[in-house]
Amino acid sequence: MSARYSRSLTLTDPILYSFRRCPYAIRARLALAVSGTAVEHREVRLRDKPAEMLAASPKGTVPVLVLPDGRVIDESIDIMRWALARSDPEGWLAGDDAELIAANDGPFKAHLDRYKYPERFAADEVDHRAAGLAMLQGLEKLLGERAYLGGERFGLTDAAILPFVRQFAAVDREWFAAQDVARVQGWLAAFVGSGLFDGVMVVREVWRSE
């Protein structure tokens, strides 16, 4: 898992609308970075979304990638696969477990949201925390069988899921540290301490149109 820095920006580079802390945007930036894909990064404020982003993708969520030919990719996993299909120097696509990613993006994300924002969903956060932990225990078992979720090398599945596990862990760090998921905790710590993660988490000024 290494940091890769892209070539110099040109006028024909894609435009990426992103928000630093969003796990969907984080995973898109990870794949763009590791593939060496240069983009015009436009950091947005989610409560004040730019008209240009909404014109490209009316659903109003990040990330949004606008290609030079006008095509728009506004699902993070699609951005990841698009970038890696162009260039995959570290073999991330070999570790693409679509079923595991779907479980993360569906049930795990639902439990995460209700654990983190119980008042927003009128939910019992303890129940959803327990359900999320049960899913992490499944990842713990996988990490006991192989080095990473997708195999023996860090790959797409790890990059797609880790930002959400990071968010889950951050809700109550002391509680998370006390759980019996040592492999998941180590896998997460290695990711958060990596140069690749540091590179995609640089603080940027909010973009504003001229």
Disulfide bonds with the S-S distance in Angstrom:
none
